[in-house]
């Protein structure tokens, strides 16, 4: 399937699925800049950096987990627990 889409994202023409066809249409442009053209790939780079930092954090030696006050965790094989 092929389509002709205007700058606002509206489909102007489309072909059917699995049928040979050709479309012709006027290519419209706009002066409006998108977020990506304004800031570039900052979002992608930031997401990559955040992912790497989170992965690095999982490799660091861990601390003891925080336990709720007043509750002792059940031990496996003890007679008091399930």
N, CA and C atoms as a LAMMPS dump frame, in Angstrom:
ITEM: TIMESTEP
0
ITEM: NUMBER OF ATOMS
246
ITEM: BOX BOUNDS ff ff ff
-5.0000000000000000e+02 5.0000000000000000e+02
-5.0000000000000000e+02 5.0000000000000000e+02
-5.0000000000000000e+02 5.0000000000000000e+02
ITEM: ATOMS id mol type element x y z
1 1 1 N 0.85 -1.15 0
2 1 2 C 0 0 0
3 1 3 C 0.907 1.228 0
4 2 1 N 0.535 2.211 -0.778
5 2 2 C 1.242 3.489 -0.817
6 2 3 C 0.242 4.6 -0.572
7 3 1 N 0.752 5.739 -0.097
8 3 2 C -0.127 6.873 0.196
9 3 3 C 0.561 8.177 -0.144
10 4 1 N -0.247 9.185 -0.421
11 4 2 C 0.227 10.562 -0.526
12 4 3 C -0.313 11.264 0.713
13 5 1 N 0.608 11.808 1.525
14 5 2 C 0.241 12.416 2.802
15 5 3 C 0.666 13.874 2.782
16 6 1 N -0.217 14.772 3.243
17 6 2 C 0.126 16.198 3.266
18 6 3 C 0.941 16.533 4.52
19 7 1 N 1.465 17.761 4.619
20 7 2 C 2.305 18.129 5.769
21 7 3 C 1.598 18.038 7.122
22 8 1 N 0.289 18.043 7.137
23 8 2 C -0.449 17.942 8.4
24 8 3 C -0.765 16.492 8.773
25 9 1 N -0.313 15.537 7.938
26 9 2 C -0.509 14.131 8.239
27 9 3 C -1.781 13.529 7.69
28 10 1 N -2.513 14.273 6.879
29 10 2 C -3.753 13.748 6.302
30 10 3 C -3.44 12.961 5.034
31 11 1 N -4.065 11.807 4.894
32 11 2 C -3.877 10.978 3.704
33 11 3 C -4.721 11.567 2.584
34 12 1 N -4.071 11.912 1.477
35 12 2 C -4.763 12.506 0.327
36 12 3 C -5.107 11.463 -0.722
37 13 1 N -4.248 10.491 -0.91
38 13 2 C -4.499 9.39 -1.845
39 13 3 C -3.895 8.134 -1.244
40 14 1 N -4.462 6.982 -1.616
41 14 2 C -3.865 5.721 -1.171
42 14 3 C -4.198 4.634 -2.177
43 15 1 N -3.346 3.641 -2.218
44 15 2 C -3.584 2.49 -3.086
45 15 3 C -4.143 1.35 -2.245
46 16 1 N -4.669 0.35 -2.929
47 16 2 C -5.195 -0.832 -2.244
48 16 3 C -4.053 -1.77 -1.878
49 17 1 N -4.326 -2.618 -0.922
50 17 2 C -3.344 -3.624 -0.528
51 17 3 C -3.206 -4.681 -1.624
52 18 1 N -1.991 -5.105 -1.872
53 18 2 C -1.678 -6.218 -2.765
54 18 3 C -2.167 -6.021 -4.198
55 19 1 N -2.275 -4.772 -4.649
56 19 2 C -2.644 -4.487 -6.035
57 19 3 C -1.604 -3.556 -6.627
58 20 1 N -1.049 -3.896 -7.772
59 20 2 C -0.08 -2.998 -8.404
60 20 3 C -0.741 -1.666 -8.741
61 21 1 N -0.092 -0.573 -8.371
62 21 2 C -0.656 0.755 -8.629
63 21 3 C 0.455 1.79 -8.576
64 22 1 N 0.179 2.95 -9.135
65 22 2 C 1.11 4.077 -9.083
66 22 3 C 0.331 5.313 -8.667
67 23 1 N 0.944 6.135 -7.839
68 23 2 C 0.318 7.378 -7.393
69 23 3 C 1.126 8.559 -7.899
70 24 1 N 0.442 9.622 -8.205
71 24 2 C 1.108 10.896 -8.485
72 24 3 C 0.44 11.935 -7.608
73 25 1 N 1.231 12.837 -7.094
74 25 2 C 0.666 13.869 -6.24
75 25 3 C 1.615 15.031 -6.101
76 26 1 N 1.107 16.138 -5.671
77 26 2 C 1.894 17.337 -5.446
78 26 3 C 2.55 17.234 -4.069
79 27 1 N 3.859 17.458 -4.021
80 27 2 C 4.572 17.43 -2.749
81 27 3 C 4.478 18.817 -2.133
82 28 1 N 3.758 18.905 -1.015
83 28 2 C 3.595 20.186 -0.333
84 28 3 C 4.643 20.311 0.764
85 29 1 N 5.169 21.499 0.934
86 29 2 C 6.119 21.754 2.013
87 29 3 C 5.527 22.78 2.967
88 30 1 N 6.187 22.951 4.089
89 30 2 C 5.738 23.92 5.079
90 30 3 C 6.95 24.589 5.709
91 31 1 N 6.76 25.773 6.243
92 31 2 C 7.837 26.487 6.921
93 31 3 C 7.9 26.156 8.409
94 32 1 N 6.938 25.412 8.905
95 32 2 C 6.89 25.058 10.32
96 32 3 C 7.99 24.041 10.615
97 33 1 N 8.755 24.319 11.66
98 33 2 C 9.829 23.404 12.062
99 33 3 C 9.305 22.438 13.114
100 34 1 N 9.661 21.195 12.966
101 34 2 C 9.259 20.181 13.941
102 34 3 C 10.183 20.239 15.151
103 35 1 N 9.806 19.541 16.2
104 35 2 C 10.64 19.486 17.401
105 35 3 C 12.005 18.898 17.048
106 36 1 N 12.03 17.867 16.213
107 36 2 C 13.297 17.234 15.861
108 36 3 C 14.2 18.192 15.09
109 37 1 N 13.639 18.976 14.178
110 37 2 C 14.495 19.905 13.434
111 37 3 C 14.996 21.031 14.326
112 38 1 N 14.303 21.304 15.426
113 38 2 C 14.75 22.36 16.341
114 38 3 C 15.82 21.879 17.313
115 39 1 N 15.657 20.696 17.877
116 39 2 C 16.591 20.237 18.91
117 39 3 C 17.513 19.126 18.44
118 40 1 N 17.261 18.562 17.289
119 40 2 C 18.11 17.488 16.791
120 40 3 C 17.864 16.197 17.548
121 41 1 N 18.89 15.4 17.639
122 41 2 C 18.742 14.088 18.262
123 41 3 C 19.094 14.116 19.749
124 42 1 N 18.771 15.215 20.417
125 42 2 C 19.045 15.333 21.849
126 42 3 C 18.232 14.304 22.635
127 43 1 N 16.984 14.11 22.261
128 43 2 C 16.141 13.153 22.985
129 43 3 C 16.695 11.735 22.855
130 44 1 N 17.112 11.357 21.668
131 44 2 C 17.675 10.02 21.472
132 44 3 C 18.973 9.834 22.236
133 45 1 N 19.836 10.841 22.202
134 45 2 C 21.098 10.776 22.939
135 45 3 C 20.869 10.745 24.435
136 46 1 N 19.903 11.538 24.901
137 46 2 C 19.576 11.548 26.331
138 46 3 C 19.025 10.209 26.794
139 47 1 N 18.168 9.599 25.972
140 47 2 C 17.614 8.287 26.325
141 47 3 C 18.716 7.231 26.367
142 48 1 N 19.649 7.31 25.428
143 48 2 C 20.771 6.366 25.421
144 48 3 C 21.634 6.545 26.66
145 49 1 N 21.943 7.791 27.007
146 49 2 C 22.755 8.068 28.189
147 49 3 C 22.06 7.577 29.458
148 50 1 N 20.774 7.851 29.584
149 50 2 C 20.018 7.4 30.752
150 50 3 C 20.022 5.873 30.856
151 51 1 N 19.844 5.198 29.731
152 51 2 C 19.866 3.737 29.727
153 51 3 C 21.22 3.203 30.176
154 52 1 N 22.301 3.799 29.667
155 52 2 C 23.639 3.363 30.062
156 52 3 C 23.89 3.599 31.55
157 53 1 N 23.424 4.735 32.08
158 53 2 C 23.591 5.008 33.506
159 53 3 C 22.809 4.013 34.361
160 54 1 N 21.592 3.693 33.938
161 54 2 C 20.798 2.714 34.684
162 54 3 C 21.436 1.332 34.635
163 55 1 N 21.961 0.949 33.483
164 55 2 C 22.643 -0.342 33.383
165 55 3 C 23.902 -0.368 34.237
166 56 1 N 24.65 0.726 34.236
167 56 2 C 25.854 0.803 35.067
168 56 3 C 25.482 0.706 36.543
169 57 1 N 24.357 1.3 36.918
170 57 2 C 23.904 1.233 38.306
171 57 3 C 23.578 -0.179 38.75
172 58 1 N 23.151 -1.024 37.831
173 58 2 C 22.854 -2.409 38.202
174 58 3 C 24.122 -3.217 38.416
175 59 1 N 25.246 -2.755 37.896
176 59 2 C 26.506 -3.48 38.046
177 59 3 C 27.265 -3.097 39.307
178 60 1 N 26.885 -1.993 39.941
179 60 2 C 27.56 -1.551 41.158
180 60 3 C 27.2 -2.473 42.319
181 61 1 N 28.121 -2.617 43.288
182 61 2 C 27.788 -3.445 44.451
183 61 3 C 26.559 -2.877 45.152
184 62 1 N 25.634 -3.744 45.493
185 62 2 C 24.378 -3.291 46.075
186 62 3 C 24.442 -3.125 47.576
187 63 1 N 23.461 -2.419 48.086
188 63 2 C 23.301 -2.277 49.531
189 63 3 C 22.278 -3.297 49.988
190 64 1 N 22.142 -3.411 51.299
191 64 2 C 21.114 -4.284 51.845
192 64 3 C 19.746 -3.712 51.483
193 65 1 N 18.8 -4.557 51.141
194 65 2 C 17.465 -4.046 50.832
195 65 3 C 16.813 -3.436 52.07
196 66 1 N 16.003 -2.447 51.873
197 66 2 C 15.301 -1.788 52.972
198 66 3 C 14.153 -2.688 53.404
199 67 1 N 14.073 -2.94 54.716
200 67 2 C 13.014 -3.8 55.24
201 67 3 C 12.037 -2.961 56.042
202 68 1 N 10.807 -3.404 56.057
203 68 2 C 9.785 -2.714 56.836
204 68 3 C 10.092 -2.88 58.318
205 69 1 N 9.944 -1.818 59.113
206 69 2 C 10.212 -1.946 60.548
207 69 3 C 9.173 -2.846 61.218
208 70 1 N 9.643 -3.66 62.168
209 70 2 C 8.727 -4.486 62.941
210 70 3 C 8.399 -5.83 62.316
211 71 1 N 8.84 -6.077 61.118
212 71 2 C 8.549 -7.366 60.478
213 71 3 C 9.852 -8.067 60.168
214 72 1 N 9.925 -9.271 60.595
215 72 2 C 11.097 -10.095 60.304
216 72 3 C 10.729 -10.987 59.119
217 73 1 N 11.587 -11.062 58.123
218 73 2 C 11.243 -11.907 56.969
219 73 3 C 11.21 -13.375 57.366
220 74 1 N 10.275 -14.124 56.794
221 74 2 C 10.167 -15.558 57.071
222 74 3 C 11.367 -16.259 56.462
223 75 1 N 11.904 -17.207 57.245
224 75 2 C 13.062 -17.956 56.759
225 75 3 C 12.581 -19.277 56.186
226 76 1 N 13.23 -19.696 55.154
227 76 2 C 12.869 -20.977 54.546
228 76 3 C 13.241 -22.11 55.494
229 77 1 N 12.344 -23.03 55.624
230 77 2 C 12.615 -24.197 56.448
231 77 3 C 12.386 -23.974 57.93
232 78 1 N 11.987 -22.775 58.34
233 78 2 C 11.747 -22.551 59.765
234 78 3 C 10.362 -23.08 60.123
235 79 1 N 10.177 -23.348 61.402
236 79 2 C 8.892 -23.873 61.843
237 79 3 C 7.862 -22.762 62
238 80 1 N 8.319 -21.508 62.065
239 80 2 C 7.395 -20.397 62.267
240 80 3 C 6.751 -19.94 60.962
241 81 1 N 7.429 -20.135 59.878
242 81 2 C 6.939 -19.622 58.597
243 81 3 C 6.222 -20.68 57.8
244 82 1 N 5.699 -20.323 56.648
245 82 2 C 4.986 -21.3 55.802
246 82 3 C 5.92 -22.29 55.172
